[in-house]
Amino acid sequence: MNSPAWCSQAFPPEGASAAEGIRNQLGRPELDALTILVRESAQNSWDARVPGSATPVDYRLDLYAVGPAHVASWRELLLRGAPLTAHLPLRSHLQRPTLQVMAISDRGTNGLGGPTRADTAVTKCHDFVSFVRNIGEPRDSELGGGTYGFGKGIFYLLSEAGTILLHTRCRTAGGYETRLMGCALWESYVAREGGGERRYTGRHWWGDTSGEVVEPLIGEAAETTAHRLGLKPFGAEETGTTIVVIAPKLDGQEPNEAAEYLADTIAWHLWPKMLDTPTGAPAMRFSVTCNGVEHPVADPRTTRPLNLFVEAFDAMNGPDHKILQCHRPKRDLGRLGLIQRITVPVEPSRASRLLGIEGVLHHVCLMRPAELVVTYHPGPKPASEHVSYAGVFRADESMDDIYARAEPPTHDAWNPHSLDMPDNTFVRSTFQRIKEALESLVGIGGGARPGSAHVALGAASGRFASLVGGAWGIGGATDFGRPGGTGRGPMPSPDPSGSGERVSRGAGAEPPARGRGGSDAGPGAGLIPPQGGASRLGSSGQRPRVEYVGDPYWDERSGVAVLVQPFRLPSAGPQRVHARLDVALIGAGNRETDPPLGAEMPGLVGWEDAGGRLSATPTYVIEGGDGVIWQAIVRPAPDTMTEISIAVEGVSA
């Protein structure tokens, strides 16, 4: 075998695809190139998993600068016979002081096996030819995520040099085989040769040029060359693929920033593959590094707001799921799981903002049976900014081909207009059934019982606050935030009795929560800030008082939505505190201490000291007079407004 070198593809007499056409196959997607890379490469990895294996697919993204021990080999090996810079910008990037690369790797997959020549790829397995040689081949993975393979163009689009290296290990009839090849895609061009001109497609390959077509380096030659380039070797019986993008475009981000973004993007687009399967392990494991430093991928079960989609996913697989149907022609479309929770507004990241998710969460995650995220479909917004919902719709297996054909090359939408009848009817019906389910969830339209309300009491109080005459209040639109935050809070009302206690103050704020707060505090929960509580001390006549420190605010404890009221005890000595928690109606002047049959009431979680230690007891003895701020932690009841009074009594020596 000759030393590896480059060979450029000339147009054959019968014609071929020009590089520009291949690069443009992705169209003009709304998603950025890094996001498309994550989606397409992970989808390829999932489709290439070893059949029947219980071992998760390992998927890695490694950004790094080629070190001094290997950069000379990169230049020596890849500059040999490289196209002129006017035809491919690889040379200019290899000659720069720093060579940045991105490696996209999977293990626990089949690798790119089968024949290496397109004209002999008549076997069932022709993964190598499908990736390296051909464009637009139909998928050969049943219920896989991919369709016609245009997405592989993203590897070239992401490279400023238009060049990638392909390092793969697969099983062949003769055992395990390692393959190494370079591929480039730039622009078609005309070159002067022998006094004439010849047209070239803009496609280039690097490898073994000893035959009539460029072949990959194979076996020991591939392993030796990969070692010289510093590529991670495969184990003796390990299969998989590594694609190295030379000079990756990072969308103006520094490498560390890009790594953080990639980790967040993986979480948003691939979270279903992180959930435990019946074997107890996730379907895929993900890793992102930059120059050897790990950038962790968030756990979707414990990360807001992805945990809400995980809950919806569980609901979809549980007894409370809905089967969506098309009525004419009648067909099961798929399963829908929905959950609604009290939450704080989503703090958007770059990755979530790209998906249109910020502020109020009101989205349904669409997926096909492969359980890869297609997109987040927005629905109607809830009546309150502190109530969110999440849904997951998974297409029925019998419908997979229809939804697949409704997707663009980037697989990030379902477009009914790209289908003929009756298939486009099924996709349109999907969105109509989802719309109906969401409207029922948030109380838009539908048939309510006479006298019932479609909105939570907190939201309703905000709408009708201006109709209550002669009452001081701030209505349901108030946001209660942490002390020092920008949310408005009610001012304390003076105590008419002159005792220094605060009277109740009306507010209809919907309480935000994080994580699974809504499981205990459902939509519509509101609050009334605390009343001062006091009782006399028997013979001494001393009257301990609670000093409320600022307004109550909403927070989370152990993933549950809670109301926090800071306070201190100015009086010296030990004092016993307890909380009275009532359900009240704004402007009605009454409260409920006995819930209706089956209804929930607010509950005291406990008393938290300045160090964050929690005492989960109904009453607690606190040493007062030292200025220490304590916090009463309260769990609100669903669809109510909570009134808190902290009472204190002295403890005799």
C-alpha positions as CSV (number, residue, x, y, z in Angstrom):
1,M,0.0,0.0,0.0
2,N,1.2,3.5,-0.8
3,S,1.3,6.2,1.9
4,P,-2.2,7.7,2.3
5,A,-3.0,10.6,0.0
6,W,-5.8,12.7,-1.4
7,C,-7.8,12.1,-4.5
8,S,-10.4,14.5,-6.0
9,Q,-13.5,13.3,-7.8
10,A,-13.9,14.4,-11.4
11,F,-17.3,14.5,-13.0
12,P,-17.8,11.2,-14.9
13,P,-19.4,11.3,-18.4
14,E,-22.7,10.2,-17.0
15,G,-22.7,13.0,-14.4
16,A,-22.6,13.0,-10.5
17,S,-23.8,15.1,-7.6
18,A,-21.9,18.4,-7.1
19,A,-20.7,19.2,-3.6
20,E,-22.9,22.3,-3.5
21,G,-26.0,20.2,-4.0
22,I,-25.1,17.8,-1.2
23,R,-24.2,20.7,1.2
24,N,-27.6,22.3,0.5
25,Q,-29.6,19.2,1.2
26,L,-30.2,20.4,4.8
27,G,-32.0,23.5,3.4
28,R,-32.1,26.5,5.7
29,P,-33.1,25.0,9.1
30,E,-34.1,27.1,12.1
31,L,-31.7,25.1,14.4
32,D,-28.1,26.1,14.5
33,A,-25.3,23.8,13.1
34,L,-24.2,22.6,16.5
35,T,-27.7,21.5,17.5
36,I,-28.2,19.8,14.2
37,L,-24.9,18.0,14.7
38,V,-26.0,16.7,18.1
39,R,-29.4,15.5,16.7
40,E,-28.1,13.9,13.5
41,S,-25.0,12.2,15.0
42,A,-26.8,10.9,18.0
43,Q,-29.6,9.6,15.8
44,N,-27.0,7.8,13.6
45,S,-25.5,6.3,16.7
46,W,-28.9,5.1,18.0
47,D,-29.8,3.6,14.6
48,A,-26.4,1.8,14.6
49,R,-26.7,0.2,18.0
50,V,-25.8,-3.5,18.3
51,P,-29.1,-5.4,18.0
52,G,-30.2,-7.2,21.1
53,S,-27.5,-5.7,23.3
54,A,-28.4,-4.6,26.8
55,T,-25.3,-2.4,27.0
56,P,-26.1,1.4,26.5
57,V,-24.7,3.2,23.5
58,D,-21.9,5.5,24.6
59,Y,-22.0,8.8,22.8
60,R,-19.2,11.4,23.2
61,L,-18.3,14.8,22.0
62,D,-14.7,15.9,22.5
63,L,-13.4,19.3,21.6
64,Y,-9.7,19.7,21.7
65,A,-6.6,21.3,20.2
66,V,-4.3,18.7,18.7
67,G,-1.2,18.5,21.0
68,P,2.4,19.0,20.0
69,A,3.0,15.3,20.1
70,H,0.6,14.7,17.1
71,V,0.2,18.0,15.2
72,A,3.3,17.3,13.0
73,S,1.8,13.9,12.0
74,W,-1.5,15.6,11.1
75,R,0.4,18.0,8.7
76,E,2.6,15.3,7.2
77,L,-0.2,12.8,6.6
78,L,-3.0,15.1,5.5
79,L,-1.1,17.6,3.4
80,R,0.2,14.9,1.1
81,G,-1.6,15.4,-2.2
82,A,-4.1,17.8,-0.6
83,P,-6.2,19.9,-3.0
84,L,-5.1,23.5,-3.6
85,T,-6.5,26.0,-1.1
86,A,-8.6,27.5,-3.8
87,H,-10.4,24.2,-4.1
88,L,-10.5,23.1,-0.4
89,P,-9.4,25.2,2.6
90,L,-7.8,22.3,4.4
91,R,-4.2,23.3,3.8
92,S,-4.6,26.7,5.4
93,H,-6.1,25.2,8.5
94,L,-3.4,22.5,8.9
95,Q,-0.7,25.2,8.7
96,R,-2.1,27.3,11.5
97,P,-0.3,27.3,14.9
98,T,-3.3,25.7,16.6
99,L,-5.4,22.9,15.0
100,Q,-8.8,22.6,16.7
101,V,-10.9,19.5,16.1
102,M,-14.1,18.0,17.4
103,A,-14.5,14.2,17.8
104,I,-18.0,12.7,17.7
105,S,-17.8,9.1,18.9
106,D,-20.0,6.2,19.6
107,R,-19.3,2.8,21.1
108,G,-21.6,-0.1,21.5
109,T,-22.6,0.4,17.9
110,N,-22.0,-1.7,14.8
111,G,-19.4,0.6,13.2
112,L,-19.5,1.3,9.5
113,G,-19.2,-2.1,8.0
114,G,-20.0,-3.7,4.7
115,P,-18.3,-3.2,1.3
116,T,-16.2,-0.1,0.8
117,R,-17.1,0.3,-2.9
118,A,-20.5,1.5,-4.0
119,D,-20.6,-0.8,-7.0
120,T,-20.2,-3.9,-4.8
121,A,-22.5,-2.8,-2.0
122,V,-25.2,-5.4,-2.8
123,T,-25.3,-6.9,0.7
124,K,-27.8,-6.0,3.4
125,C,-25.1,-4.2,5.4
126,H,-23.7,-1.3,3.5
127,D,-23.2,1.3,6.2
128,F,-19.7,2.4,5.0
129,V,-20.9,3.0,1.5
130,S,-24.0,4.8,2.7
131,F,-22.0,7.2,4.8
132,V,-18.9,7.8,2.7
133,R,-19.9,7.2,-0.9
134,N,-23.7,7.5,-1.5
135,I,-26.2,10.3,-0.8
136,G,-29.9,9.9,-0.1
137,E,-30.1,6.1,0.5
138,P,-33.3,5.1,2.4
139,R,-32.9,3.9,6.0
140,D,-32.4,0.2,6.7
141,S,-33.1,0.4,10.4
142,E,-36.7,-0.5,11.3
143,L,-38.3,2.2,13.5
144,G,-35.0,4.1,13.3
145,G,-34.6,7.8,13.7
146,G,-33.1,8.6,10.3
147,T,-34.7,8.6,6.9
148,Y,-32.6,9.4,3.8
149,G,-29.2,10.2,5.2
150,F,-29.0,13.8,4.2
151,G,-28.2,14.8,7.8
152,K,-24.6,13.5,7.4
153,G,-23.9,16.7,5.5
154,I,-23.8,18.6,8.8
155,F,-20.4,17.1,9.6
156,Y,-19.0,18.9,6.5
157,L,-21.0,22.1,7.0
158,L,-19.6,22.3,10.6
159,S,-16.0,22.1,9.4
160,E,-14.3,25.4,8.3
161,A,-12.0,23.1,6.3
162,G,-14.9,21.1,4.8
163,T,-13.0,18.0,6.0
164,I,-13.6,15.1,8.4
165,L,-11.7,11.9,9.3
166,L,-13.7,8.7,9.7
167,H,-12.3,6.1,12.2
168,T,-14.5,3.0,12.6
169,R,-14.3,-0.6,13.7
170,C,-16.8,-3.2,12.6
171,R,-17.3,-6.9,12.3
172,T,-16.7,-8.6,9.0
173,A,-16.7,-12.2,7.8
174,G,-13.0,-12.4,8.8
175,G,-13.5,-10.9,12.3
176,Y,-13.0,-7.3,13.6
177,E,-11.7,-4.7,11.2
178,T,-10.5,-1.1,11.8
179,R,-11.0,1.4,9.0
180,L,-9.6,5.0,8.6
181,M,-10.5,7.4,5.8
182,G,-10.6,11.2,5.2
183,C,-13.5,12.8,3.4
184,A,-14.0,16.4,2.2
185,L,-16.8,18.3,0.6
186,W,-16.5,21.9,-0.6
187,E,-17.3,23.4,-4.0
188,S,-17.2,22.1,-7.6
189,Y,-14.5,23.6,-9.7
190,V,-12.7,23.6,-13.0
191,A,-9.0,22.7,-13.2
192,R,-6.6,23.0,-16.1
193,E,-5.0,19.7,-17.0
194,G,-2.7,18.9,-19.9
195,G,-3.6,22.0,-21.8
196,G,-7.3,21.5,-21.3
197,E,-9.9,21.9,-18.5
198,R,-11.7,19.3,-16.4
199,R,-14.6,19.7,-14.0
200,Y,-14.5,18.3,-10.5
201,T,-17.4,17.7,-8.1
202,G,-15.8,19.2,-5.1
203,R,-15.7,15.8,-3.3
204,H,-12.4,14.6,-2.1
205,W,-11.2,11.4,-0.3
206,W,-8.0,10.6,1.6
207,G,-6.8,7.1,2.0
208,D,-5.2,4.2,0.1
209,T,-4.8,5.5,-3.5
210,S,-3.1,2.3,-4.9
211,G,-6.3,1.1,-6.6
212,E,-8.7,2.5,-9.1
213,V,-10.7,4.2,-6.3
214,V,-9.6,5.6,-3.0
215,E,-10.1,3.0,-0.3
216,P,-9.9,3.4,3.5
217,L,-6.8,2.3,5.4
218,I,-7.6,-1.1,6.9
219,G,-6.4,-3.1,9.8
220,E,-2.9,-2.5,11.1
221,A,-2.4,0.4,8.7
222,A,-5.5,2.1,10.0
223,E,-4.5,1.5,13.6
224,T,-1.0,2.7,13.2
225,T,-2.0,5.9,11.4
226,A,-4.8,6.6,13.9
227,H,-2.2,6.2,16.7
228,R,0.1,8.8,14.9
229,L,-2.9,11.2,14.8
230,G,-3.6,10.7,18.5
231,L,-7.1,9.2,17.9
232,K,-8.5,7.0,20.7
233,P,-7.9,3.3,19.8
234,F,-10.6,0.7,19.8
235,G,-10.6,-2.3,22.2
236,A,-10.0,-5.8,20.8
237,E,-13.7,-6.6,20.6
238,E,-15.0,-3.0,20.6
239,T,-17.0,-1.6,17.7
240,G,-18.2,1.9,16.9
241,T,-17.3,5.0,15.0
242,T,-15.4,8.3,15.6
243,I,-15.9,11.2,13.2
244,V,-13.3,14.0,13.6
245,V,-14.4,17.4,12.3
246,I,-11.4,19.5,11.4
247,A,-11.6,23.2,12.4
248,P,-15.2,23.1,13.8
249,K,-17.3,26.2,13.6
250,L,-18.4,27.1,17.1
251,D,-20.8,29.9,16.3
252,G,-18.6,32.6,17.8
253,Q,-18.2,30.7,21.1
254,E,-15.0,29.9,22.9
255,P,-14.4,26.1,23.0
256,N,-15.4,25.9,26.7
257,E,-18.6,27.8,26.0
258,A,-19.3,25.6,23.1
259,A,-18.8,22.5,25.2
260,E,-21.3,23.8,27.8
261,Y,-23.8,24.6,25.0
262,L,-23.4,21.1,23.5
263,A,-24.0,19.5,26.9
264,D,-27.2,21.5,27.4
265,T,-28.3,20.7,23.8
266,I,-27.8,17.0,24.4
267,A,-30.0,17.3,27.5
268,W,-32.8,19.1,25.6
269,H,-32.8,17.0,22.5
270,L,-31.8,13.5,23.8
271,W,-33.3,13.3,27.3
272,P,-35.5,10.3,26.5
273,K,-32.4,8.2,25.9
274,M,-31.1,9.1,29.4
275,L,-34.0,7.5,31.2
276,D,-33.6,4.0,32.7
277,T,-34.9,1.2,30.6
278,P,-36.4,-2.1,31.9
279,T,-32.8,-3.4,32.2
280,G,-32.0,-0.7,34.8
281,A,-29.6,1.2,32.5
282,P,-30.3,4.1,30.2
283,A,-30.5,3.5,26.4
284,M,-27.6,5.9,25.8
285,R,-24.8,7.5,27.9
286,F,-23.5,10.9,27.0
287,S,-20.3,12.8,27.6
288,V,-18.9,16.1,26.6
289,T,-15.3,17.3,27.1
290,C,-13.2,20.3,26.1
291,N,-9.4,19.7,26.2
292,G,-10.0,16.8,28.6
293,V,-12.2,18.7,31.0
294,E,-15.7,17.1,31.5
295,H,-18.8,19.3,30.9
296,P,-21.6,17.2,32.6
297,V,-24.8,16.6,30.8
298,A,-27.8,17.4,33.1
299,D,-29.9,14.6,34.6
300,P,-33.4,15.2,33.1
301,R,-35.2,13.7,36.1
302,T,-33.7,16.3,38.4
303,T,-33.3,19.3,36.1
304,R,-36.0,22.0,35.6
305,P,-37.9,22.1,33.4
306,L,-36.9,18.8,31.7
307,N,-38.2,16.9,34.7
308,L,-41.7,18.0,33.7
309,F,-41.3,16.3,30.3
310,V,-40.0,13.2,32.1
311,E,-43.1,13.2,34.2
312,A,-45.2,13.6,31.1
313,F,-43.2,10.7,29.5
314,D,-44.0,8.6,32.5
315,A,-47.7,9.5,32.3
316,M,-47.7,8.6,28.6
317,N,-46.4,5.1,29.6
318,G,-48.8,4.9,32.5
319,P,-52.5,4.2,32.9
320,D,-53.5,7.9,32.6
321,H,-52.3,8.3,29.0
322,K,-54.6,9.3,26.1
323,I,-54.8,7.5,22.8
324,L,-55.1,10.1,20.1
325,Q,-57.1,9.1,17.0
326,C,-57.9,10.3,13.6
327,H,-61.6,10.0,13.0
328,R,-61.8,9.9,9.2
329,P,-60.2,7.6,8.2
330,K,-60.1,6.1,11.7
331,R,-56.6,5.4,12.9
332,D,-54.7,5.4,16.2
333,L,-52.1,8.1,16.0
334,G,-50.2,7.6,19.2
335,R,-50.0,8.1,22.9
336,L,-50.1,11.5,24.8
337,G,-49.1,12.1,28.4
338,L,-49.8,15.4,30.0
339,I,-49.0,16.9,33.4
340,Q,-49.6,20.4,34.9
341,R,-47.7,21.9,37.7
342,I,-47.1,25.1,39.7
343,T,-43.7,26.3,38.6
344,V,-41.5,29.3,38.5
345,P,-41.0,30.6,35.0
346,V,-38.3,28.9,33.0
347,E,-34.9,30.6,33.1
348,P,-34.0,30.2,29.5
349,S,-30.6,28.9,28.3
350,R,-29.3,29.4,24.8
351,A,-30.4,25.8,24.0
352,S,-34.0,26.2,25.4
353,R,-34.4,29.6,23.8
354,L,-33.6,28.2,20.4
355,L,-36.6,25.8,21.0
356,G,-38.9,28.7,22.0
357,I,-39.0,27.6,25.6
358,E,-38.7,30.5,28.1
359,G,-41.0,31.9,30.7
360,V,-44.1,29.8,30.9
361,L,-43.7,26.1,29.9
362,H,-46.6,25.2,27.6
363,H,-45.2,22.6,25.2
364,V,-45.6,19.0,24.0
365,C,-42.5,17.1,23.1
366,L,-43.2,15.2,19.8
367,M,-41.3,12.0,19.1
368,R,-41.6,8.9,16.9
369,P,-41.2,5.3,18.3
370,A,-37.4,5.7,18.3
371,E,-38.0,8.2,21.2
372,L,-35.8,10.9,19.8
373,V,-37.1,14.4,20.2
374,V,-38.5,15.8,17.0
375,T,-39.6,19.2,18.3
376,Y,-41.4,20.9,21.2
377,H,-44.8,21.9,20.0
378,P,-46.2,25.0,21.8
379,G,-49.8,25.0,23.0
380,P,-52.1,27.6,24.6
381,K,-50.6,29.4,27.5
382,P,-52.2,28.8,31.0
383,A,-54.2,31.5,32.7
384,S,-51.4,32.1,35.2
385,E,-47.7,32.7,34.5
386,H,-46.9,30.4,37.4
387,V,-48.7,27.4,36.1
388,S,-46.9,25.3,33.5
389,Y,-47.7,22.1,31.6
390,A,-45.7,19.6,29.7
391,G,-46.7,16.8,27.4
392,V,-45.1,14.0,25.4
393,F,-46.6,12.5,22.3
394,R,-45.2,9.4,20.8
395,A,-46.4,8.2,17.4
396,D,-47.8,4.7,17.1
397,E,-45.5,2.2,15.5
398,S,-47.9,1.6,12.7
399,M,-47.7,5.3,11.8
400,D,-43.9,5.7,12.0
401,D,-43.3,5.8,8.3
402,I,-45.9,8.5,7.8
403,Y,-44.4,10.8,10.4
404,A,-40.9,10.1,9.1
405,R,-41.9,11.2,5.6
406,A,-43.4,14.3,7.1
407,E,-40.0,15.4,8.5
408,P,-37.5,17.7,6.7
409,P,-33.9,16.4,6.4
410,T,-33.1,17.8,9.9
411,H,-36.0,15.7,11.4
412,D,-37.1,18.7,13.5
413,A,-40.8,19.1,12.4
414,W,-43.8,17.3,11.1
415,N,-45.1,19.0,7.9
416,P,-48.4,17.7,6.7
417,H,-48.1,19.6,3.4
418,S,-45.2,17.4,2.3
419,L,-47.5,14.4,2.3
420,D,-50.4,13.2,0.0
421,M,-53.8,12.1,1.1
422,P,-54.7,10.5,3.4
423,D,-51.3,10.7,5.2
424,N,-51.4,14.4,5.5
425,T,-54.8,14.0,7.2
426,F,-53.2,11.9,9.9
427,V,-50.5,14.5,10.7
428,R,-53.1,17.4,10.7
429,S,-55.3,15.3,13.0
430,T,-52.4,14.8,15.4
431,F,-52.0,18.5,15.9
432,Q,-55.8,18.9,16.2
433,R,-56.1,16.2,18.9
434,I,-53.2,17.6,20.8
435,K,-54.8,21.1,20.7
436,E,-58.1,19.7,22.0
437,A,-56.3,17.9,24.9
438,L,-54.3,21.0,25.8
439,E,-57.4,23.3,25.7
440,S,-59.2,20.9,28.1
441,L,-56.2,20.9,30.4
442,V,-55.9,24.6,30.7
443,G,-59.6,25.2,30.7
444,I,-60.1,26.8,27.3
445,G,-63.5,26.1,25.8
446,G,-65.2,22.8,26.8
447,G,-68.2,22.3,28.9
448,A,-67.9,23.3,32.5
449,R,-70.5,22.7,35.1
450,P,-72.7,25.7,35.9
451,G,-71.0,28.0,38.4
452,S,-67.6,26.4,38.0
453,A,-64.5,28.4,37.1
454,H,-62.0,27.5,34.3
455,V,-59.2,29.5,36.0
456,A,-57.5,29.0,39.3
457,L,-58.8,31.2,42.2
458,G,-55.5,33.0,42.2
459,A,-55.8,33.9,38.6
460,A,-59.4,34.8,39.0
461,S,-58.7,37.2,41.9
462,G,-56.3,39.1,39.6
463,R,-59.1,39.5,37.0
464,F,-61.7,40.7,39.4
465,A,-59.6,42.6,41.9
466,S,-60.7,45.9,40.4
467,L,-64.3,45.1,41.1
468,V,-63.9,44.9,44.9
469,G,-64.6,48.4,46.3
470,G,-63.1,49.7,49.5
471,A,-60.6,46.9,49.9
472,W,-56.8,47.4,49.9
473,G,-55.1,44.7,47.9
474,I,-52.8,43.9,45.0
475,G,-54.8,41.1,43.3
476,G,-53.7,37.9,41.7
477,A,-51.1,39.4,39.3
478,T,-48.6,39.9,42.1
479,D,-45.3,38.0,41.9
480,F,-43.8,36.9,45.1
481,G,-40.1,36.5,44.7
482,R,-37.1,36.1,46.9
483,P,-36.3,39.0,49.2
484,G,-34.5,41.6,47.2
485,G,-36.0,40.4,43.9
486,T,-37.9,42.5,41.4
487,G,-41.3,40.9,42.1
488,R,-43.8,43.2,43.7
489,G,-45.1,42.2,47.1
490,P,-47.8,43.6,49.4
491,M,-47.0,46.2,52.0
492,P,-48.0,45.3,55.6
493,S,-51.3,46.8,56.8
494,P,-51.3,48.7,60.0
495,D,-52.9,46.9,62.9
496,P,-56.0,48.8,64.0
497,S,-55.7,47.5,67.5
498,G,-52.3,49.0,68.0
499,S,-50.9,45.7,69.2
500,G,-48.2,45.7,66.5
501,E,-49.5,42.6,64.8
502,R,-50.1,42.5,61.1
503,V,-53.5,41.8,59.7
504,S,-54.0,39.5,56.8
505,R,-53.2,40.9,53.4
506,G,-54.9,39.7,50.2
507,A,-52.9,38.3,47.3
508,G,-53.8,35.9,44.6
509,A,-50.4,35.0,43.3
510,E,-50.0,31.6,41.7
511,P,-47.1,30.0,43.6
512,P,-44.1,29.0,41.4
513,A,-42.3,25.8,42.1
514,R,-39.4,23.8,40.8
515,G,-39.2,20.1,40.1
516,R,-42.2,18.2,41.2
517,G,-43.8,20.9,43.2
518,G,-47.1,20.5,41.5
519,S,-47.5,17.0,42.9
520,D,-48.3,18.5,46.2
521,A,-49.3,22.0,45.1
522,G,-51.4,21.9,42.1
523,P,-52.4,24.6,39.7
524,G,-54.3,27.5,41.2
525,A,-52.6,27.6,44.6
526,G,-52.3,31.1,45.9
527,L,-51.2,32.7,49.2
528,I,-52.2,35.3,51.7
529,P,-49.2,36.7,53.5
530,P,-49.0,36.0,57.2
531,Q,-50.8,37.4,60.2
532,G,-48.9,38.2,63.3
533,G,-49.7,35.6,65.9
534,A,-49.3,36.2,69.7
535,S,-50.5,34.8,73.0
536,R,-50.0,36.0,76.6
537,L,-47.5,34.5,79.0
538,G,-49.6,33.5,81.9
539,S,-48.6,35.4,85.1
540,S,-45.9,37.6,83.7
541,G,-48.1,39.4,81.2
542,Q,-45.2,39.5,78.6
543,R,-46.4,39.3,75.1
544,P,-43.9,37.7,72.7
545,R,-44.2,38.8,69.1
546,V,-43.2,37.5,65.7
547,E,-41.3,40.0,63.6
548,Y,-41.9,39.1,59.9
549,V,-38.8,39.8,57.9
550,G,-39.9,40.9,54.4
551,D,-42.7,39.3,52.4
552,P,-43.2,35.6,51.8
553,Y,-41.8,34.1,48.7
554,W,-41.9,30.9,46.8
555,D,-39.0,28.5,46.6
556,E,-38.4,24.7,46.4
557,R,-37.2,22.2,49.0
558,S,-36.3,18.7,47.7
559,G,-37.9,19.5,44.4
560,V,-41.3,20.5,46.0
561,A,-42.9,24.0,45.7
562,V,-43.0,25.7,49.1
563,L,-43.9,29.0,50.6
564,V,-41.2,30.6,52.7
565,Q,-41.9,33.2,55.4
566,P,-38.8,34.6,57.2
567,F,-39.2,35.8,60.7
568,R,-37.4,36.5,64.0
569,L,-38.3,36.6,67.6
570,P,-37.2,39.9,69.2
571,S,-38.1,38.9,72.7
572,A,-35.3,37.2,74.7
573,G,-35.6,33.7,76.0
574,P,-37.0,30.4,74.7
575,Q,-40.3,30.6,72.9
576,R,-42.5,28.0,71.2
577,V,-43.7,28.8,67.7
578,H,-46.4,27.1,65.7
579,A,-48.2,28.0,62.4
580,R,-51.8,28.3,61.7
581,L,-52.5,27.5,58.1
582,D,-55.9,28.4,56.6
583,V,-57.6,28.5,53.2
584,A,-59.0,31.9,52.4
585,L,-60.9,33.7,49.7
586,I,-59.8,37.1,48.6
587,G,-62.1,39.8,49.7
588,A,-64.5,37.4,51.5
589,G,-63.0,37.8,54.9
590,N,-63.4,34.2,55.8
591,R,-61.2,31.2,56.0
592,E,-61.5,27.4,56.2
593,T,-59.8,25.2,58.7
594,D,-61.8,22.1,57.9
595,P,-61.3,21.0,54.3
596,P,-64.2,19.6,52.2
597,L,-64.3,15.9,51.8
598,G,-61.3,14.7,49.8
599,A,-59.8,18.2,49.6
600,E,-56.2,19.0,50.7
601,M,-55.1,21.7,53.1
602,P,-51.8,23.5,53.4
603,G,-49.2,21.8,55.6
604,L,-46.2,22.9,57.6
605,V,-43.0,21.4,56.2
606,G,-41.0,22.6,59.2
607,W,-38.8,25.4,60.7
608,E,-35.5,26.2,59.0
609,D,-32.7,28.0,60.8
610,A,-30.1,30.3,59.3
611,G,-27.9,27.4,58.4
612,G,-30.5,25.7,56.4
613,R,-31.2,22.9,59.0
614,L,-34.9,21.9,59.0
615,S,-36.9,20.7,62.0
616,A,-40.0,19.0,60.7
617,T,-42.2,19.4,63.9
618,P,-45.5,21.2,64.3
619,T,-44.2,23.3,67.1
620,Y,-40.6,24.2,67.9
621,V,-38.8,26.0,70.7
622,I,-36.6,28.8,69.6
623,E,-34.3,31.0,71.6
624,G,-35.3,34.6,70.8
625,G,-33.7,38.0,71.2
626,D,-30.5,37.1,69.3
627,G,-31.6,38.6,65.9
628,V,-31.4,35.2,64.1
629,I,-33.8,34.9,61.1
630,W,-35.8,31.7,61.0
631,Q,-38.1,30.5,58.2
632,A,-41.4,28.8,58.2
633,I,-41.6,26.4,55.3
634,V,-45.2,25.7,54.1
635,R,-46.6,23.4,51.5
636,P,-49.6,25.1,49.8
637,A,-52.8,23.2,48.9
638,P,-53.9,22.8,45.3
639,D,-56.4,25.3,43.9
640,T,-56.5,27.4,47.1
641,M,-55.2,30.5,48.6
642,T,-53.1,30.0,51.7
643,E,-53.2,32.2,54.9
644,I,-50.3,31.8,57.3
645,S,-50.2,33.0,60.9
646,I,-47.1,32.3,63.0
647,A,-48.0,32.2,66.7
648,V,-45.6,32.2,69.6
649,E,-45.8,31.6,73.3
650,G,-43.2,31.9,76.0
651,V,-41.7,28.8,77.7
652,S,-41.5,29.0,81.5
653,A,-38.1,28.4,83.0
